[in-house]
Amino acid sequence: MLRTLKIVHTTWGVSQHSHEFAPGIVLHSTAGHGGIVLSAARHKELQAKFKFGTFAGGSNYEEDCDAAVVVVAFPQFFTEKQQQQARSQVLANPEYYGNVAAWVKAN
């Protein structure tokens, strides 16, 4: 279940709306862009699994590329369609996703 959160300032600008998929996994949308921001604990968990460097830096997973890694890392919080789209995106760009693509291919 998604919870609507207060508007906040993100690395992409002022959030027009935010949705929490699970504790520590928050999607922010701005006028021009957005992505998923992970809490320190969720980011540490993802990095322990994939050691993935984000385009936006730190725990900010840009919506057009890096957010797919969050979906792959925490599939239990996303729909089957979101999971399928994320896996397809990762597999279509193995040079960018590196070990994440290798993991998706093996699983």
Secondary structure as GFF3:
##gff-version 3
##sequence-region A 1 107
A	DSSP	beta_strand	3	4	.	.	.	ID=ss1
A	DSSP	beta_strand	9	10	.	.	.	ID=ss2
A	DSSP	beta_strand	13	14	.	.	.	ID=ss3
A	DSSP	beta_strand	17	22	.	.	.	ID=ss4
A	DSSP	beta_strand	25	29	.	.	.	ID=ss5
A	DSSP	beta_strand	34	38	.	.	.	ID=ss6
A	DSSP	alpha_helix	40	50	.	.	.	ID=ss7
A	DSSP	beta_strand	60	62	.	.	.	ID=ss8
A	DSSP	alpha_helix	67	73	.	.	.	ID=ss9
A	DSSP	three_ten_helix	75	77	.	.	.	ID=ss10
A	DSSP	alpha_helix	80	92	.	.	.	ID=ss11
A	DSSP	alpha_helix	94	97	.	.	.	ID=ss12
A	DSSP	alpha_helix	99	106	.	.	.	ID=ss13
###
